[in-house]
Amino acid sequence: EVQLVESGGGMVQPGGSLRLSCAASGFTFTSYDMTWVRQAPGKGPEWVSAIDTGGSTNYADSVKGRFTISRDNAKNTVYLQMNSLRPEDTAVYYCNANRLRIGVLPSRDYWGQGTQVTVSS
C-alpha cells in the first residue's frame, strides 16, 4: 500500500519556524521526485518546493530564502524546513511523489493527506 504521511504542522507566531516531514512507503522512494504543495483557505493549490532524485532543488519565489527542502533516502522521508514564517504561509501542506513514464512503466503521482500550518499572532 502506497502511503505518504505528513507531520510537523501546527501553530506558530510570525517569524517562527517549523519542520515538516513526509514519510513514504509502498513504492521505490529513490525513483521519485518529491514536492510540497500548499493550499490556503479559499485559494487554489500553490506549488512550494521540489527536490528531484538527484537532490536538485527548486522553490517558489514566495518562499525562496526562507524554506529548505531536503530528502533522506535511507529513511524514505522528505523534509521542508520553514523559517521566518509569515501569516500568508498559513495553509494545508501536502507532500507529493511524482515519477514520469520510464519505458513501459507508466507515470505515477501520489499525495499525502496534508498537515495544517497556521502562522498567527
C-alpha positions in Angstrom: 0.0 0.0 0.0 1.3 3.4 -1.0 1.4 5.9 1.8 2.6 9.5 2.2 2.2 10.7 5.8 2.9 14.4 6.6 3.7 15.6 10.1 5.2 18.6 11.9 2.5 21.1 11.2 1.0 23.3 13.9 0.6 26.8 15.1 3.4 29.3 15.2 3.9 33.0 15.6 5.2 35.1 12.7 8.9 34.8 12.5 8.9 31.3 13.9 10.0 28.0 12.4 8.5 24.6 11.7 9.9 21.5 10.1 7.5 19.3 8.1 8.2 15.7 7.4 6.7 13.3 4.8 7.3 9.6 5.4 6.9 7.5 2.3 6.2 3.8 2.0 4.9 1.3 -0.6 7.0 2.5 -3.5 10.6 3.0 -4.6 11.2 6.3 -3.0 14.6 6.9 -4.7 12.9 6.8 -8.1 10.6 9.7 -7.4 10.8 13.5 -7.4 9.3 14.9 -4.3 7.3 18.2 -4.0 5.5 20.2 -1.4 2.2 21.9 -2.4 0.1 24.1 -0.2 -3.5 25.3 -0.2 -4.7 28.2 1.8 -8.4 28.6 2.7 -10.4 29.8 -0.3 -7.4 29.6 -2.5 -6.1 27.2 -5.2 -3.2 24.9 -4.7 0.3 26.6 -4.8 3.5 24.7 -5.6 6.1 25.4 -2.9 9.2 23.4 -3.5 10.6 20.3 -5.2 13.6 18.1 -4.9 14.4 15.6 -7.7 16.0 12.2 -7.4 19.5 13.7 -7.8 18.9 16.2 -5.0 18.4 19.3 -7.1 16.0 21.7 -5.6 13.6 24.5 -6.7 11.5 26.9 -4.8 8.6 29.3 -5.3 9.6 32.9 -5.2 7.4 33.4 -2.2 9.4 31.1 0.0 12.9 31.3 -1.5 15.5 32.1 1.1 13.2 31.0 3.9 12.3 27.4 3.2 14.7 24.5 2.6 13.6 21.2 1.1 15.7 18.0 1.7 15.4 14.3 1.4 16.8 11.3 3.3 16.7 8.3 1.1 17.7 6.0 3.9 14.6 7.0 5.8 12.3 7.4 2.8 11.5 10.8 4.0 11.3 14.3 2.6 11.5 17.4 4.8 10.6 21.1 4.5 12.3 23.4 6.9 10.3 26.6 7.2 11.9 29.7 8.8 10.8 33.3 9.1 7.2 32.2 8.8 4.6 34.7 7.7 0.8 34.8 8.1 0.5 34.2 4.4 2.2 30.9 4.8 -0.9 29.6 6.6 -2.2 26.6 4.6 -2.5 22.9 4.4 0.8 21.5 3.2 0.7 18.4 1.0 3.5 16.0 0.1 3.6 14.7 -3.5 5.6 12.0 -5.1 6.0 12.0 -8.9 7.6 9.9 -11.5 7.4 10.3 -15.2 7.0 7.4 -17.5 10.0 5.2 -17.8 9.9 2.9 -20.8 7.0 0.6 -20.3 6.3 1.8 -16.8 3.6 4.4 -16.6 3.9 7.7 -14.8 2.9 7.8 -11.1 1.6 10.6 -8.8 0.9 10.1 -5.1 -0.4 12.5 -2.5 -0.5 12.6 1.3 -3.4 13.8 3.4 -1.8 17.1 4.3 -0.7 18.8 7.5 -2.1 22.2 8.8 0.3 25.1 9.3 -1.1 28.2 10.9 1.0 31.4 11.3 -0.7 33.9 13.6 -0.1 36.3 16.4 
